[in-house]
């Protein structure tokens, strides 16, 4: 009786909801979570892979242009683009500097990760599917950080020093295994949710005029900056922990 | 193999090949960012920082040199001051000595002048005495000739002699006054 009433209520609610907002919402969510797979050399892949390739291509092209045309013209007193680049490199260098020997590797690593996360998420504003709206991308980044953590730990402490950490306190095994998962799921949850919200807003006709200007700022720009900052900072912290 | 690749079988479209492709993509990105962007900028920044450090060191060195030169200059000034004080003292001593010498010679000159004046005075006195005695002699001659020329009575005698005596007295008085003034000069 009660269940019947509840289901009747939800049916009624869904019906009235559909009448008010149009039928595109569930399709939009479905499309965001489980997009139509695209072909990649005979392989069915998530379109996020193409977004990731596009992001990498754009970033590398920009780096090349900067390397060839701007870096030779750098002046002693930074201004404009030089100031921005020096600020970025200086920030990542400072973040990686406690890692001593590993700093020259970890600095570029977190810089690349942060720039990639920021740009591919901001690509959503251009209507491109964010690369991190796929769990595969997020897991790839989480696993990369996991590899880097263990590589740096082994290089700094050796096999025995690394083993002592787990033998002395076995809970550390779980702690370390949780790191890639927490990094991946944080990225996936944040960016996917922002993506779904924006898709939802666009799917409803009467919300798609002024509201996206506000919603995009909150869900896309904030997420892009915060998630890239978080990923870089957390990676640096975890690597520092392994090195210490 | 196909079962792993089909996204529909895995939750959330999990796909190992896709993950590997993403990792490969990420590695390329890291390498590119490192060699195209990160390293050149870091090198530039380090070079600049090094340049500034060098400039600072240079500046520090120059400052030290300047301080040293300053100390030397101050030392020189102090020495010069000491020397100047010594020269002044010497000059003062010389001046005092010279002044003493001048004073001494002036005193000597004064003494000489006084002595000469005294000698002059004595010579004058001698001359005057001689002149006086000559006058007295001529006066006595005149007097005696006048007495011999006429019959002399007592009154006449008195009348003639009295002015002569008066004259004599006047001369004598002048003479004794001159002698007195000469002796006074000598006492001075």
Interface residues (C-beta under 8 A of the other chain):
Chain A: X33 X34 X37 X40 X43 X44 X45 X46 X49 X52 X53 X56 X59 X60 X63 X64 X66 X67 X71 X74 X76 X85 X86 X89 X90 X92 X93 X107 X108 X109 X111 X112 X113 X115 X116 X134 X135 X136 X137 X139 X140 X141 X143 X144
Chain B: X5 X6 X7 X12 X13 X14 X15 X17 X18 X19 X20 X21 X22 X23 X25 X26 X27 X28 X29 X30 X32 X33 X34 X36 X37 X38 X39 X40 X41 X42 X44 X45 X48 X51
